[in-house]
Amino acid sequence: MKQIVLEAPGRFVERQAPMPVPNTGEAFVRVQKVGVCGSDFHAFAGRHPAYSYPRVLGHELSGIVVEAPANDKGIQAGDSCAIEPYLACGKCPTCSMGRENCCEQLKLFGVHIDGGMQEFLSVPINLLHKSEKLSLDQLALVETLGIGAHAVDRSGLRAGEEALVVGAGPIGISVAQFAAALGAKVRLVETVEWRRQF
């Protein structure tokens, strides 16, 4: 299969790689859409400490399931899914408390392990979120929007309260939208002119 690899800062190459072989509990997924995150730009520039090279980037992902084992989520071949990119160990103290996002061994597709800039991925079933309503473009934005939704949820913000969002990048905009949907009065601060205009 084809992969696009960030071989070193500033240098992408195309290479052929073996097809992934799903482990127990994993689905075989054809990657359809890959969002480009700010962290990917930092990796390209060689300014992100979490990246090692070579690396297949891509953690904002959607795909179509090619093969899936029996599962209680009802995921089967042909389903369009958002791919949650965070792989938690499930065993450390934070995972035991239900805080998988703070896993001590957390691995992220496209950052710590190869991500979605390739034709296929093996993905744990629990990281697939199917939708019959959202397009593949929209499904690739679920991870980004999820960060904004999580931030508003954790803030305890309530309808009628005021919120200040610093930064009008994709996540800042999603925070502002979720806060506004909750009924808060939102102010958005941004120093970059073109982002303010957008």
C-alpha positions, 0 to 999 in steps of 0.5 A, a space after each residue: 500500500 502507498 504511504 506518504 511519510 515525513 522522512 525528516 523535517 521538511 521532507 515528505 516521500 512516498 513509499 510502499 509498505 505492507 498492508 496492516 494485519 488487524 489484531 484481535 478486536 481491530 477493524 481493517 479500514 480504508 482511510 478516506 480523509 485526513 485533516 491537517 492539524 497545527 501539530 502536523 505543521 510543527 512536525 514538518 518544521 521540526 519544532 514538535 518534541 513529540 514527533 520522531 522521524 520517519 513518521 506517517 502523519 495524520 490523526 484527524 481521520 475518516 475511513 470506510 470499514 473494509 473488515 470488522 470482527 463481531 462487535 457490540 457497536 454494530 460496526 461492519 464492512 461498508 460503514 463510514 466512520 470517524 477514527 478516534 486517534 488516541 490509543 490508551 493502555 487501559 491499565 495505568 492508574 488514570 485509565 483505571 479511573 476512566 481518564 483514558 485521555 490522560 493515559 500514561 502510555 498514550 499513543 496518538 495515530 500520526 504522532 507516536 505511531 504511524 497515522 492516516 496518510 496511508 491507504 489502510 489502517 488497523 483500528 481498534 473497534 472501540 475507536 471507530 464512530 460510525 455515522 449514516 448522516 455525516 460526510 467523510 469530510 465531516 467525520 474527519 473533523 470529529 476529533 477536532 470538534 471533540 476537543 472543543 466540546 470536551 473543553 466546554 464540558 469540563 469548564 462547567 459553563 452554563 447558559 447565560 454566562 460569559 466565556 472568553 476564548 483565546 485563539 480563533 484556530 479550528 479548536 478555538 472556533 469549535 470551543 466558541 461554537 459549543 459555548 454559544 450553542 450552550 447559551 453562553 455569551 462568547 468573546 473570541 480574541 485573536 491576534 492574527 488579522 486573517 483569522 479575525 476576518 475569518 
